[in-house]
């Protein structure tokens, strides 16, 4: 083998190695850009599994015109069956159900942190967080009209003169930088409407509604002198927008677990 042939082969090897390095670099850059784009979303937009679910839930019916409701719901028409079935059947690989019971606990903050880490750290933009809401936390799912009429602050405790958890901060929150502590992804995002926009699903519990109705009647907070069945219906009719009513959240949690949802208490 002469020197010219050796040099030619060496040049070819260098060229091939250079091409491989350039291709690998381009692939890494493209992947990084794609991941960054996927994880920069402030809510469930785009065409992924979470976006599809969010769109389907927005179109699903929510009956809120009850005149009376019974203690035990035995007919799917009495709860948001279609919306609930959509959540249970969610195709995303990462999904989590939070057993939330205390309104004065950091439940919204914990869910926000979970969504942030799943989306920005682990790169799972289709991560679905579900709030299995009952106990005093369930009070946060009623609108302010019902809070005022039935003095729900007396059940919620001294930290809640009104339902601050359904309010959004004045002005638009910055959704362009997930490291901004004052932006959408920081503590200012610890509200139900903002988390809903990010794809979090809040489930309501009929049993909690029934029991909270009983407490109000016991306290004599019944301005219209309604029956238990009538007042429970009125509370149901004033669940905030987007909430998914279940026949009982403690019974719904196993359905979600069976469908692959991780459980968090």
Protein Blocks (a to p, Z undefined) as FASTA:
>chain_A
ZZklmmmmmmmmmmmmmmmmmmmmmmmmmmmmmmmmmmmpfbdehjdfklmmmmmmmmpc
cdfkbfbdcfbdcbfklpcfklmmmmmmpcbfbdcddddfbfkbcklmmmmmmmmmmmmm
nopakbccddddehjllmmmpcfklmmmnopmlmnojklmbcfklpccehjddfkbmklm
klmklmklmcfklmmmnopacdddfklmmmmmmmmmmnopafkopafklmmmmmmmmcce
hiacdfbfklmmmmmmmnopacdZZ
